[in-house]
Amino acid sequence: MDFEEFRRHGHAFVDWMADYLEGVERYPVRAQTRPGEIAARLPDAPPRQGEPMEAIFADFQRDVLPGITHWQHPRFFAYFPANASPPSILAEMLTATLGAQCMLWQTSPAATEMETKVLDWLRQMTGLPEGFHGVIQDSASGAILCALLTARERATGWRSNAQGLHAAPQVAVYTSGQTHSATEKGVRIAGIGSDFLRKIPVDDEFAMQPAALEAAIAADKAAGLVSACVVASLGRRGWVPSIRCGRSARSAGGTASSSTSTPPGPAPP
Ligand SMILES: Cc1ncc(COP(=O)(O)O)c(C=O)c1O
């Protein structure tokens, strides 16, 4: 693709993106396809030849879009809000154009320095005291795992990293039954073991009960375990969407549900 063609397709793509965002409510919130339907539309062998962008875009509209859940839809109430604003979409175009690798300061100094600054803004916005720092992780599970590993190392005086888990005292981690499954997954990957993840009871508002937490920590200490960390759940998705839906997501089976109905109106653009 030469740069004139790139420019032409880029403009056409942005027009399509603006139309999509303007008319997203004309799509059904959830994909209406059956399992395997999208895979069946794709060739079994990898393509050997490039294709014109027009053909690729036609494939996208015909074969990909029907299998998309529209997270940008105003009636999407599942999981958590994860909307991309038009300015952030344009910013992603710049990021993709630069193809920047941001793993070290010297691989893109601006990335590291912006990350540090923006995370400090986040610290201020969430009311955390000065001295808290953070780095952006690739996923929530990865972030939870990093936090658990850090807690495990602090609790064992960095012995598990240096000598392996067998040389360090057994640690325990505390959370409630309202936590995301990523916490238990992290406890397993960190080598702590699910048996040492304590699910502390919650009250009527799903908040962890401090007295029960205190008792669990005391019991573990008495048994010779080291208490490593408490994993809090704030605004967890098990019930937050139920406030918006006006009905308990828990009573509907424990998870939030999204609208699957197709609103009347013209066919999706
Ligand atoms: C509270 C919470 N923790 C962890 C996760 C796991 O996220 P990821 O798939 O980014 O690892 C999710 C995802 O929905 C979540 O809502």
The ligand as a Gaussian input file, in Angstrom:
#p B3LYP/6-31G(d) Opt

LIG

0 1
 C      -12.745000      -6.873000      38.801000
 C      -12.048000      -7.622000      37.696000
 N      -10.869000      -8.202000      37.970000
 C      -10.213000      -8.887000      37.014000
 C      -10.728000      -9.029000      35.743000
 C       -9.945000      -9.818000      34.727000
 O       -9.587000      -8.986000      33.703000
 P       -8.556000      -9.346000      32.563000
 O       -9.286000     -10.170000      31.578000
 O       -8.135000      -7.995000      32.026000
 O       -7.402000     -10.076000      33.153000
 C      -11.945000      -8.443000      35.410000
 C      -12.517000      -8.598000      34.067000
 O      -13.661000      -8.460000      33.832000
 C      -12.635000      -7.720000      36.426000
 O      -13.819000      -7.161000      36.171000

